[in-house]
Amino acid sequence: MSGGNRPNPMLWLWYVYGGRLPERYREWVLHDVTCRTWALRHIARVFVQVSPGLLVLLLPGPLWITAMCVVGGLLMSLLYSTSSMVESCETRLVKHGYPLGTGREKRAERQAENDSEAWQRYVERYRS
């Protein structure tokens, strides 16, 4: 796996809730917020962050009402977190010692490489 050491589950939970990981995980954090699946990883972190809200289902009362409250809360948290996904990932990187904008730059570099490869395939297939 690229990205250096992977944190253990307890450290990962600390990271999910906004904690700073030790220096040896710095490369992994960069990988986490810039890899091909960075958006899916962000959404997975959101699901973990709101999972304690499932305890609401244990409250007395009609299950359908509490379930709808949980679903509504989940949808709102997804809406807000995805609207600030790039900024949130940049904050994680700054917290781990990277300059502001590192995540955007890395993702842009990867996108440029992908675009270049796609253009090459297009030229080989249709312009030869």
N, C-alpha and C positions, 0 to 999 in steps of 0.2 A: 504494500500500500504506500502510495506517496503521501507526503505530509507529515512525516516524523512519527513520534510516539503518540499513541492513542490513549486518552485518559481512561482510568477505570470508571465503573458506573457511578460511584459516589462523586468523583471529581467532575464527571460529565453532568450530573445533576446540579452541582454547584455552578458550573458553567452555564447551564440552561437558565438558571435563575439569576444570571448576571454576574456571577463571581469571576474573579481573575484566576486563571490557571497558573501553575508554576512555569518558570521560564522554559523548561524542557519541552513544553507542549506548544510553544509559540508557532512553530511551523505547522502543526496540526490545526491550530486555529485559523491560520491563513488558508490552508487547504479547505477547511470546513466552510468558510464563507466565500470561497472563490471557485470551488470545483464545479463540474458540470451540473451537479444536483444541488447546488447551494440553496435554491429556492425551496426545494422539497425538504431539505434539512431544516430550514427556517420554520416551515410549517410544522414539521415534526416536533421542534422545540416548543412551538406554541401549544400543540396538543398536550405535551407533557406539563407545561406551565399551568394550563387550565384543568388538568385532570383532578386535582383536589376538589374542584367544584362538583364532581360527581357525587360527593358526599351529601349533597342537597337531596339526592334521590332517597336518602334514608329518612328524611323528615316525614312526619305523619301528614296524611292528606291524600287526595287523589293523585295517583301516580302520573296520570297524563298531564296534569298541571305542572308538577315538578319537572317532568321530562321535557315539557315545552320550554320551561325556564332554562334548563340546562342547554337545550339546543339553541335557544335565542342567545344565551351568553356565549356559547361557542362560536356562533356565526358572527357576533359583534367582535369578539376577540380576533377572529380570523380577518375580518374586515380591517380593523385598526392595525393589526400587526403586518398584514401584507401591504398596506398603504405606506408603511414606513420601513419596509423590509431592507432597502438599500442602506438607509441611515442607521438602522439598528446593527447591521453587519459592520458598517464602518466604525461604529462606536465600540463594538467588540474588538476590532483590530487595533484601534487607538488604545484601548485599555490594555492590550498586550504588547504595546511598544511600537506599533507600526505608524507611519505618518498618515494623516488624514488623506483619503483618496486612493490608498493602496488597493483596496478591494475593487473599486471601479476600474482602476488601471489594469489589474490582473484579468478581470472578466472581459474588458475591452480587448486586451491582447489575445485572449483565447478566442473571442468572437472573430477577430480579424484573421486569425489563423484558419478558423473554420470557414470563413467566407472565401479566403484565398483557395483553400482546398476545393470548395464547392465550385468556384469559378474555373479552376483547372479541370475538374471533371466535366463541367459544361462545355468548355472549349474543346476538350478531347472528343466529346461525344457529338456535338452539333456543329462545330466550326472546322472540322478537319477535312 
